[in-house]
Amino acid sequence: MTEVTQDMKAVVEDTELPRRLKDRVYDAIEAREGVTVAQAADIAGAVESRYLETRIDPLDPVGTVSAQSIGEPGTQMTMNTFHYAGVAEIDVTQGLPRLIELVDARKTPDTPMMTVHLEDEFATDRERAHEVVWNIEATRILALGDVSTNVADMIVQIDLNEDTLRERWPTVDNLDDIAQEIADTIDSELGVSTTRPEETVIEFGPEEPSYRELLQLVEELRDVVFKGIDEVSRVVIRKEELDNGEEEFVLYTEGSAFGKALKIPGVDASRTTCNNIHEIHRNLGIEAAREALIDETMNTLREQGLDDVNIRHMMLVADIMTNRGEIESIGRHGISGNKESVLARAAFEVTVNHLLDASIHGEVDDLNGVTENVIVGKPIKLGTGDVDLRMGAKQAAKSDD
């Protein structure tokens, strides 16, 4: 191990590296034995050289390059929906449909899901992990017991299963308390008065004898959630290995309610995530939504074997979609439809409408972008097209001499 001296710090700080890379240079120096100031300068210089090589030249058409870099491998993506990698029985949209979902900024994904990480003893103890499972997974009446209908007496009878009650309410010892909680939920949700002829039996019916109302109560009863989150239909628990070699339990859900899940005791809010970028935006803010966009798009490409797409292209897309503080889709209802240039908007979709609206309102197009300059036949303001060289008469005469 080498201690970083003030002379070494001076050498590293004198480079053009961003803070993140400077810190990594310090880590590299500390990890080696007997590093001199000259060697530290060589390390910092090599990193700076590689960093400057990766920077984009001024006036490079980064948008076009990104579109090509994402679109070309996108043609190789499959159109199917796959099982989520390593998670049994949970279907998650992947491939091109998932990529379209993300760039369209759909309000809800076709297959919403959450990856819930646990903290402390909940992550290592299966029984404690199951406590979190039952607090997340929606528990409906059909999972708690048998429901029967007595048409003659106009009564719906629920025979609760004791083993199921103990499993889903592990922290409550008294079955009577659980059954009463279920009865109270039915009272409030359905607006009926329940009775309990036995400890684990609940009965109720319509106020006035009516076969239609009786059947309607049974249908409404099926949708009542007695525990857990309404939007989450199922939770799969898996033991996974961490980078440090330790193992922990991770929960995967069908359905998503990110804000509610973060409030549940035992959930590690710093690592839990979901595949709905709008939920992440509502609960964690626009910066987190940007990171989620990058992660989701890169994961989608990786699962299709397209690892060679540079992450900076995805970062540019995510920046454009989020730089106004809201998530905007890449389309005529989002970024493309909100461009300042009339011709750029018209070139994308609904051409006549854009031109008609612009003429009614007397809009002026300054021809600053690529699309509008291509339309009117002017050089685009990128690369050499953005450089103007002028020479006065006197300067021309001198050059002739």
C-alpha positions in Angstrom: 0.0 0.0 0.0 1.2 3.5 -0.8 0.2 6.6 1.1 -0.8 9.5 -1.3 1.4 12.5 -0.6 0.8 16.1 -1.2 3.1 16.0 -4.3 1.1 13.1 -5.7 -2.1 15.0 -5.1 -0.7 18.1 -6.9 0.1 15.9 -9.9 -3.3 14.3 -10.1 -5.2 17.5 -9.4 -3.4 19.2 -12.2 -5.0 17.0 -14.8 -8.3 17.6 -16.7 -9.9 14.5 -15.2 -13.3 14.7 -13.5 -13.5 14.1 -9.8 -14.8 10.6 -10.2 -11.7 9.6 -12.2 -9.3 11.4 -9.9 -10.6 9.4 -7.0 -10.1 6.2 -8.9 -6.5 7.3 -9.7 -5.9 7.8 -5.9 -7.3 4.3 -5.3 -5.0 2.8 -7.9 -2.0 4.5 -6.3 -2.9 3.3 -2.8 -3.4 -0.2 -4.1 0.2 -0.5 -5.3 3.4 -0.6 -3.2 6.2 1.9 -3.4 4.7 4.3 -6.0 6.8 7.3 -6.5 5.7 10.8 -7.5 7.0 10.2 -11.1 5.0 7.0 -11.3 1.9 8.7 -10.0 2.3 11.3 -12.7 2.6 8.5 -15.3 -0.6 6.9 -14.0 -2.5 10.2 -14.0 -1.1 11.1 -17.4 -2.1 7.7 -19.0 -5.7 8.0 -17.5 -6.0 11.6 -18.7 -4.8 10.6 -22.2 -7.4 7.8 -22.4 -10.1 10.2 -21.0 -9.4 12.9 -23.6 -9.5 10.3 -26.4 -13.0 9.3 -25.4 -14.3 12.8 -25.4 -16.5 13.8 -28.4 -15.1 16.4 -30.8 -16.9 19.8 -31.0 -19.7 19.9 -33.6 -20.0 16.1 -33.8 -23.6 15.0 -34.7 -24.1 13.1 -31.4 -27.8 12.7 -31.8 -27.5 11.1 -35.3 -24.7 8.8 -34.0 -26.8 7.8 -31.0 -29.8 7.1 -33.2 -27.8 4.9 -35.5 -26.0 3.1 -32.7 -29.3 2.2 -31.0 -31.4 1.7 -34.1 -29.0 -0.7 -36.0 -28.7 -3.3 -33.2 -32.4 -2.7 -32.5 -33.2 -4.4 -35.8 -31.6 -7.6 -34.4 -33.8 -7.7 -31.3 -36.5 -10.3 -31.1 -40.2 -9.3 -30.9 -41.1 -11.8 -28.2 -41.8 -11.5 -24.5 -39.4 -13.6 -22.4 -39.2 -14.8 -18.8 -37.3 -12.5 -16.6 -33.7 -13.8 -16.4 -33.4 -16.2 -13.5 -36.8 -15.6 -12.0 -39.2 -18.5 -12.3 -42.8 -17.9 -13.4 -42.6 -14.1 -13.7 -43.1 -12.8 -17.3 -41.6 -9.5 -18.1 -41.7 -7.8 -21.5 -38.2 -7.8 -23.1 -36.7 -7.1 -26.5 -38.0 -4.5 -28.9 -41.4 -4.1 -27.2 -39.7 -3.2 -24.0 -37.4 -0.7 -25.7 -40.4 0.9 -27.4 -42.2 1.1 -24.0 -39.2 3.0 -22.6 -38.7 5.6 -25.4 -42.5 6.1 -25.6 -42.5 6.7 -21.8 -45.6 4.6 -21.3 -47.5 5.4 -18.1 -47.7 1.8 -17.2 -45.6 -1.1 -18.6 -47.3 -4.1 -20.1 -45.8 -6.3 -17.3 -45.1 -4.1 -14.3 -42.8 -5.6 -11.7 -40.6 -4.7 -8.7 -37.3 -6.0 -7.5 -37.5 -5.7 -3.7 -34.3 -5.9 -1.6 -34.5 -6.5 2.1 -32.4 -5.2 5.0 -31.0 -6.6 8.2 -32.4 -9.9 9.4 -35.2 -9.8 6.8 -32.6 -10.4 4.1 -31.1 -13.5 5.8 -34.0 -15.1 7.7 -36.6 -16.8 5.4 -39.3 -16.5 8.0 -38.7 -12.7 8.4 -38.5 -12.4 4.6 -42.0 -14.0 4.3 -43.4 -11.4 6.7 -42.4 -8.8 4.0 -43.9 -11.0 1.3 -47.3 -11.1 2.9 -47.2 -7.3 3.5 -46.6 -6.8 -0.2 -48.6 -9.5 -2.0 -52.3 -8.8 -2.1 -54.3 -11.3 0.0 -57.8 -11.8 -1.3 -60.6 -13.8 0.1 -60.1 -16.9 -2.1 -56.7 -17.3 -0.6 -58.0 -17.3 3.0 -60.7 -19.9 2.9 -63.9 -21.3 1.2 -66.8 -19.0 0.2 -70.2 -20.5 -0.1 -73.6 -19.0 -0.9 -76.9 -20.0 0.9 -79.6 -18.9 -1.5 -82.4 -20.0 0.8 -81.2 -17.9 3.7 -79.7 -15.2 1.6 -76.3 -15.6 3.3 -72.7 -15.6 2.2 -70.6 -17.8 4.4 -66.7 -17.7 4.6 -65.0 -20.6 6.2 -61.5 -19.3 7.0 -58.5 -21.7 6.8 -56.6 -21.6 10.1 -53.2 -22.6 8.7 -53.5 -19.9 6.0 -54.3 -17.2 8.6 -51.3 -18.2 10.7 -49.1 -18.1 7.6 -50.2 -14.7 6.4 -50.4 -13.0 9.8 -47.3 -14.5 11.4 -46.9 -11.8 14.0 -50.5 -12.2 15.4 -51.0 -15.0 17.8 -54.8 -14.9 18.3 -56.9 -16.3 15.4 -59.9 -14.5 16.7 -58.2 -11.1 16.2 -57.3 -12.0 12.6 -60.9 -13.2 11.8 -62.3 -10.0 13.4 -60.0 -7.9 11.3 -61.2 -9.6 8.2 -64.8 -9.2 9.2 -64.2 -5.5 9.9 -62.7 -5.1 6.4 -65.7 -6.7 4.8 -68.0 -4.4 6.8 -66.2 -1.3 5.6 -65.6 -2.4 2.0 -69.0 -3.9 1.2 -71.2 -1.9 3.6 -72.7 -4.9 5.3 -73.0 -6.2 8.8 -71.1 -9.4 9.4 -71.7 -12.1 12.1 -69.4 -14.8 13.4 -71.2 -17.9 14.5 -67.8 -19.6 15.0 -64.3 -18.3 15.5 -63.2 -18.7 11.9 -66.6 -18.4 10.2 -67.9 -15.1 8.9 -71.5 -14.7 7.5 -73.2 -11.7 5.9 -76.0 -11.0 3.4 -78.0 -8.2 1.7 -80.2 -6.0 3.8 -83.3 -6.9 1.7 -83.7 -10.4 0.2 -82.4 -10.2 -3.3 -80.8 -12.9 -5.4 -79.1 -10.2 -7.6 -77.6 -8.3 -4.6 -76.4 -11.6 -3.1 -74.5 -12.5 -6.2 -73.2 -8.9 -6.5 -71.8 -9.1 -2.9 -70.0 -12.3 -3.7 -68.4 -10.7 -6.8 -67.4 -7.6 -4.8 -66.0 -9.8 -2.1 -63.5 -11.4 -4.6 -61.9 -8.0 -5.2 -61.4 -7.0 -1.5 -57.8 -6.9 -0.4 -57.4 -7.9 3.3 -53.6 -7.5 3.5 -50.8 -6.4 1.2 -50.8 -4.1 -1.8 -53.7 -4.2 -4.2 -51.6 -3.7 -7.3 -49.2 -6.7 -6.5 -50.8 -10.0 -7.5 -47.9 -12.3 -6.7 -44.4 -12.3 -5.1 -41.6 -14.7 -5.8 -38.8 -15.0 -3.2 -35.3 -16.1 -4.2 -32.0 -16.5 -2.5 -29.2 -14.7 -4.5 -25.5 -14.3 -4.0 -24.0 -10.9 -3.5 -20.7 -9.6 -5.0 -19.0 -10.2 -1.6 -20.0 -13.9 -1.6 -22.8 -13.6 1.0 -26.4 -14.6 0.2 -29.6 -12.8 0.8 -33.3 -13.1 -0.1 -34.7 -10.9 -2.9 -38.4 -10.5 -3.8 -39.7 -10.2 -7.3 -43.3 -9.0 -7.8 -46.0 -9.2 -10.5 -47.4 -5.8 -10.4 -45.9 -2.6 -9.1 -46.7 0.0 -6.4 -43.3 1.4 -5.7 -44.2 4.1 -3.2 -46.2 1.7 -1.0 -43.5 -0.9 -1.1 -40.8 1.5 0.1 -42.9 2.2 3.3 -43.1 -1.5 4.3 -40.8 -2.4 7.3 -37.9 -4.6 6.2 -37.7 -3.2 2.7 -34.3 -1.7 1.8 -35.4 1.5 0.1 -31.9 2.3 -1.2 -31.7 -0.8 -3.5 -35.4 -1.6 -4.3 -36.5 -0.6 -7.8 -39.3 -1.2 -10.3 -39.6 -1.1 -14.1 -42.0 1.8 -14.2 -40.0 4.9 -14.7 -43.0 7.2 -13.9 -43.4 5.6 -10.4 -39.7 6.2 -9.8 -40.1 9.8 -10.9 -43.1 10.3 -8.6 -41.3 8.8 -5.5 -37.6 9.6 -6.0 -37.5 12.5 -8.5 -36.4 13.1 -12.1 -32.7 12.2 -11.5 -33.6 8.8 -10.3 -36.0 8.4 -13.3 -33.1 9.3 -15.6 -30.9 6.6 -14.0 -33.8 4.1 -14.3 -34.2 4.9 -18.0 -30.5 4.2 -18.6 -30.5 1.0 -16.6 -33.6 -0.4 -18.1 -32.6 0.3 -21.7 -29.1 -1.1 -21.2 -30.4 -4.2 -19.4 -32.9 -4.7 -22.3 -30.0 -4.6 -24.8 -27.7 -6.8 -22.8 -30.4 -9.5 -22.5 -30.5 -9.5 -26.3 -26.7 -9.9 -26.5 -26.2 -6.3 -27.6 -23.5 -5.4 -25.0 -21.4 -3.4 -27.4 -23.9 -0.4 -27.5 -22.1 2.4 -25.7 -23.9 3.6 -22.5 -23.3 7.2 -23.5 -25.9 6.9 -26.3 -28.5 5.8 -23.7 -27.4 8.6 -21.4 -28.0 11.1 -24.2 -31.5 9.7 -24.8 -32.3 9.8 -21.1 -31.0 13.3 -20.8 -33.3 14.5 -23.6 -36.3 12.8 -22.2 -35.8 14.2 -18.7 -34.0 17.6 -19.0 -37.2 19.6 -18.6 -38.0 18.1 -15.2 -40.7 15.7 -16.6 -40.4 12.5 -18.5 -41.2 13.1 -22.2 -41.6 10.5 -24.8 -39.6 10.5 -28.0 -42.5 11.1 -30.4 -45.0 13.6 -31.7 -46.7 13.8 -28.2 -43.3 14.5 -26.6 -39.9 15.7 -27.8 -40.4 15.6 -31.6 -43.8 17.3 -31.3 -42.5 20.0 -29.1 -39.5 21.2 -31.2 -39.2 24.9 -31.8 -38.8 24.4 -35.5 -42.0 24.2 -37.6 -40.4 22.2 -40.4 -38.8 19.7 -37.9 -42.2 19.1 -36.4 -43.8 18.8 -39.8 -41.2 16.3 -41.0 -42.0 13.9 -38.2 -45.8 13.3 -38.3 -49.1 15.0 -39.1 -47.3 17.4 -41.6 -50.3 19.4 -42.8 -51.6 20.1 -39.2 -48.2 21.5 -38.1 -47.8 23.7 -41.2 -51.4 24.9 -41.0 -51.1 25.8 -37.2 -47.8 27.6 -37.8 -49.2 29.7 -40.7 -52.3 30.6 -38.6 -50.1 31.8 -35.8 -47.4 33.4 -38.0 -44.6 31.3 -36.6 -41.0 31.9 -37.8 -38.5 29.0 -38.4 -34.9 30.1 -37.7 -33.4 27.0 -39.4 -31.1 26.1 -36.5 -31.5 22.3 -36.6 -30.5 19.5 -38.9 -33.9 18.5 -40.3 -35.1 21.9 -41.3 -31.9 22.7 -43.1 -32.0 19.5 -45.1 -35.6 20.3 -46.1 -34.7 23.8 -47.5 -31.4 22.6 -49.0 -29.0 24.5 -46.7 -25.8 23.1 -45.2 -26.5 21.7 -41.7 -24.8 23.4 -38.8 -22.7 20.4 -37.7 -19.1 19.5 -38.4 -17.6 21.7 -41.1 -21.1 23.0 -42.0 -21.0 25.2 -38.8 -17.7 26.9 -39.7 -17.7 30.1 -41.7 -14.4 31.4 -43.2 -14.3 34.9 -44.5 -11.5 36.9 -46.0 -11.4 40.6 -46.7 -10.2 42.3 -49.9 -6.9 43.6 -48.3 -6.2 40.2 -46.8 -6.8 38.5 -50.1 -4.4 40.9 -51.8 -1.7 40.2 -49.2 -2.1 36.5 -49.7 -1.6 36.9 -53.5 1.6 38.7 -52.9 
